[in-house]
Amino acid sequence: MTEITDLRSDTVTKPTPDMLQAMFAAQVGDDVYEEDPTINALEAKAAAMFGMEAGLFCPSGTMTNQIAIKVHTGPLTEVICDVTAHIYQYEGGGIASNSYASVALVNGERGKMTPEQVEGNIRPDNLHHPITKLVALENTCNKGGGSYYTIKEIAAISEVCKRNNLALHLDGARVFNALVASGENAKDYGLYFDSISVCLSKGLGAPVGSVLLGSKAFIKQSRRVRKVFGGGMRQAGYLAAACIYALDNNIERLKEDHRKAKLMEETLLQMNYVESVLPVETNIVIFKLNQKYNDAAFINTLAEQNIRVSAFGPQMIRFVTHLDVTDEMLEHTLKVLKSL
Ligand SMILES: *Cc1c(COP(=O)(O)O)cnc(C)c1O
């Protein structure tokens, strides 16, 4: 195949002609004045989906997470999260840099913490310790290989948070992958989280955009922080239109990405160069190579066949399926994997 099969991330998708048409037709205004009707519609729509009061459109998931952390925490305080969490591993040390907060890292199971682990990391009221303020979950868990929390698991962690007066944030960059896989209802999330970050630019296929959700008071404060972070955009309704299109059209089809990832897992499990594969639950396939290939050589070999994938640590490789991976690309990938 001459066309590139790009499995590095679900961020690589490009707008379809229909999405571009929706962008082209958008009504826009100045969003710093809160006068962009398309952004206002997106914020209201996303908030309603998750049973939240209000939303805030931002340029990236890093920004929505960092705004939420800054509003919930501050100097002398601490965030509890899994050691694999994106907010800790992949946001440039933003928790320290933006919020001056400390982090308590939990060794969860494939990115997932138990209520007991969360409770065990809450600091006693003692001047030697930082003040625990926030618990942050990630759903799905990227470094956990796309594993996900069920509503029942989330409810149990939320109970610990409420009992200890802690806020609960969700990094929901791939929350729709979790919801489609579990068959659960987005609205129930509003019962348990104080804030939710949702990316539209991953599996949902919008070119740019994330939405932060929470109470009216939380979003009011978040809007201030967004301005300070330089995220107050003007006629960005053209981008929000793509996000609305994505919410209307691209959620259910995530099942297709999950099916493709599962087929890749099944093939990899049979290959003599694979040591192990993290159980595939959604659209992420993380596996470990044995000594037959080192990761750089493996990536190069696939690149020669026009397949692009990511290194994910020593001997570790990540594939991510998404809406620009066609059936033909899947067949090509499986064929190449079997030929190595
Ligand atoms: C991609 C991602 C984000 C946000 O990334 P941006 O590139 O800043 O939009 C946040 N959390 C997780 C788990 C992610 O995978």
The ligand as an SDF file (V2000), in Angstrom:
LIG
                    3D

 15 15  0  0  0  0  0  0  0  0999 V2000
   -4.2400   13.6570   24.2460 C   0  0  0  0  0  0  0  0  0  0  0  0
   -4.5110   13.6290   25.6870 C   0  0  0  0  0  0  0  0  0  0  0  0
   -4.7330   14.8050   26.4130 C   0  0  0  0  0  0  0  0  0  0  0  0
   -4.7000   16.1950   25.8100 C   0  0  0  0  0  0  0  0  0  0  0  0
   -3.8460   16.3730   24.7920 O   0  0  0  0  0  0  0  0  0  0  0  0
   -3.7960   17.6660   23.8730 P   0  0  0  0  0  0  0  0  0  0  0  0
   -2.8700   17.2210   22.7960 O   0  0  0  0  0  0  0  0  0  0  0  0
   -3.2520   18.7570   24.7110 O   0  0  0  0  0  0  0  0  0  0  0  0
   -5.1820   17.9690   23.3870 O   0  0  0  0  0  0  0  0  0  0  0  0
   -5.0370   14.6930   27.7460 C   0  0  0  0  0  0  0  0  0  0  0  0
   -5.1080   13.4940   28.3390 N   0  0  0  0  0  0  0  0  0  0  0  0
   -4.9220   12.3430   27.6860 C   0  0  0  0  0  0  0  0  0  0  0  0
   -5.0840   11.0560   28.4030 C   0  0  0  0  0  0  0  0  0  0  0  0
   -4.5990   12.3680   26.3360 C   0  0  0  0  0  0  0  0  0  0  0  0
   -4.3970   11.2090   25.6950 O   0  0  0  0  0  0  0  0  0  0  0  0
  1  2  1  0
  2  3  1  0
  2 14  2  0
  3  4  1  0
  3 10  2  0
  4  5  1  0
  5  6  1  0
  6  7  2  0
  6  8  1  0
  6  9  1  0
 10 11  1  0
 11 12  2  0
 12 13  1  0
 12 14  1  0
 14 15  1  0
M  END
$$$$
